[in-house]
């Protein structure tokens, strides 16, 4: 299970770093040009492709067993870290508290982003 914990943390870190970089491009260049919904729709496939590749690399690198328990642990660690980082970053950059952060999920664009985050979390279970 140590491998799954470590793989989940590294999976989160590598994908979050890429998401942070892509998010900066999305917010500064794409949103002003095409609007937030289109910008998210352009960013999400790239981030999911990167997530899929990174997930496979982490599974191999840390030799995570193919058992559902190990893969679910990797998924849970990565998703929990992602949600914590998202909340912390939203608080730091936008001054939103936890309630305001989760209130954003009433918009269609935020729900699309959340769906992408859920897919990110499911990838360790889907990869074989």
PLY file of the C-alpha trace (Angstrom):
ply
format ascii 1.0
element vertex 128
property float x
property float y
property float z
element edge 127
property int vertex1
property int vertex2
end_header
0.00 0.00 0.00
3.00 2.29 0.42
3.46 2.23 -3.36
-0.15 3.33 -3.87
0.21 6.20 -1.39
3.40 7.44 -2.99
2.06 6.99 -6.52
-1.08 8.93 -5.63
0.96 11.82 -4.22
3.30 11.95 -7.23
0.40 11.57 -9.67
-1.31 14.52 -8.01
1.86 16.64 -7.97
2.79 16.13 -11.60
-0.74 16.69 -12.88
-1.38 19.65 -10.56
1.79 21.36 -11.79
0.68 20.91 -15.39
-2.83 22.07 -14.50
-1.44 25.15 -12.79
0.60 26.04 -15.88
-2.30 25.37 -18.25
-4.64 27.28 -15.95
-2.38 30.32 -16.10
-2.47 30.21 -19.90
-6.25 29.66 -19.85
-6.94 32.59 -17.52
-4.52 35.08 -19.07
-4.81 34.27 -22.77
-7.82 32.10 -23.58
-10.57 33.44 -21.30
-10.25 37.04 -22.56
-10.23 35.82 -26.16
-12.91 33.12 -26.19
-14.64 33.18 -22.79
-14.42 30.80 -19.85
-16.57 27.91 -21.16
-14.62 27.58 -24.40
-11.29 28.04 -22.62
-12.12 25.21 -20.20
-13.28 23.02 -23.10
-9.93 23.58 -24.83
-7.84 22.99 -21.70
-9.59 19.91 -20.31
-8.68 17.37 -23.04
-5.01 18.33 -22.80
-5.01 17.97 -19.04
-6.85 14.65 -19.18
-4.40 13.31 -21.76
-1.51 14.38 -19.53
-3.28 12.78 -16.53
-3.74 9.48 -18.38
-0.08 9.36 -19.37
1.13 10.43 -15.91
-1.12 7.85 -14.26
0.38 5.06 -16.34
3.90 6.28 -15.59
3.18 6.39 -11.84
1.61 2.93 -11.87
4.73 1.51 -13.53
7.30 3.62 -11.66
5.92 2.75 -8.22
4.78 -0.78 -9.16
1.27 -0.24 -7.84
-0.48 -3.61 -7.65
-3.41 -4.15 -10.01
-5.76 -4.83 -7.08
-8.81 -2.64 -6.73
-7.78 -1.72 -3.17
-4.34 -0.44 -4.21
-5.67 1.46 -7.22
-8.54 2.93 -5.18
-6.06 4.13 -2.56
-3.94 5.79 -5.24
-7.09 7.43 -6.63
-8.27 8.61 -3.21
-4.90 10.10 -2.31
-4.59 11.94 -5.62
-8.18 13.23 -5.49
-7.96 14.33 -1.84
-4.72 16.20 -2.50
-6.22 17.78 -5.61
-9.32 18.99 -3.78
-7.23 20.35 -0.88
-4.89 22.14 -3.28
-7.80 23.57 -5.27
-9.44 24.93 -2.12
-6.15 26.33 -0.82
-5.27 27.94 -4.11
-8.75 29.45 -4.46
-8.44 30.89 -0.96
-4.95 32.26 -1.58
-5.55 33.72 -5.05
-9.21 34.70 -4.86
-9.87 35.10 -1.15
-12.69 32.53 -1.21
-13.53 30.53 1.88
-14.53 26.87 1.65
-18.26 27.62 1.27
-17.62 30.13 -1.52
-15.29 27.69 -3.25
-17.90 24.94 -3.34
-20.66 27.41 -4.29
-18.82 27.87 -7.61
-19.86 24.34 -8.57
-23.32 25.66 -9.41
-21.98 26.88 -12.77
-21.79 24.61 -15.79
-18.14 25.51 -16.42
-17.11 24.56 -12.88
-19.06 21.30 -13.17
-17.18 20.44 -16.37
-13.94 21.05 -14.48
-15.15 18.88 -11.61
-16.03 16.10 -14.06
-12.46 16.28 -15.35
-11.16 16.04 -11.79
-13.30 12.98 -11.15
-11.95 11.36 -14.33
-8.43 12.18 -13.16
-9.24 10.34 -9.92
-10.69 7.33 -11.73
-7.74 6.83 -14.09
-5.76 4.59 -11.68
-8.77 2.27 -11.52
-9.29 2.35 -15.29
-5.64 1.77 -16.28
-4.53 -1.86 -16.48
0 1
1 2
2 3
3 4
4 5
5 6
6 7
7 8
8 9
9 10
10 11
11 12
12 13
13 14
14 15
15 16
16 17
17 18
18 19
19 20
20 21
21 22
22 23
23 24
24 25
25 26
26 27
27 28
28 29
29 30
30 31
31 32
32 33
33 34
34 35
35 36
36 37
37 38
38 39
39 40
40 41
41 42
42 43
43 44
44 45
45 46
46 47
47 48
48 49
49 50
50 51
51 52
52 53
53 54
54 55
55 56
56 57
57 58
58 59
59 60
60 61
61 62
62 63
63 64
64 65
65 66
66 67
67 68
68 69
69 70
70 71
71 72
72 73
73 74
74 75
75 76
76 77
77 78
78 79
79 80
80 81
81 82
82 83
83 84
84 85
85 86
86 87
87 88
88 89
89 90
90 91
91 92
92 93
93 94
94 95
95 96
96 97
97 98
98 99
99 100
100 101
101 102
102 103
103 104
104 105
105 106
106 107
107 108
108 109
109 110
110 111
111 112
112 113
113 114
114 115
115 116
116 117
117 118
118 119
119 120
120 121
121 122
122 123
123 124
124 125
125 126
126 127
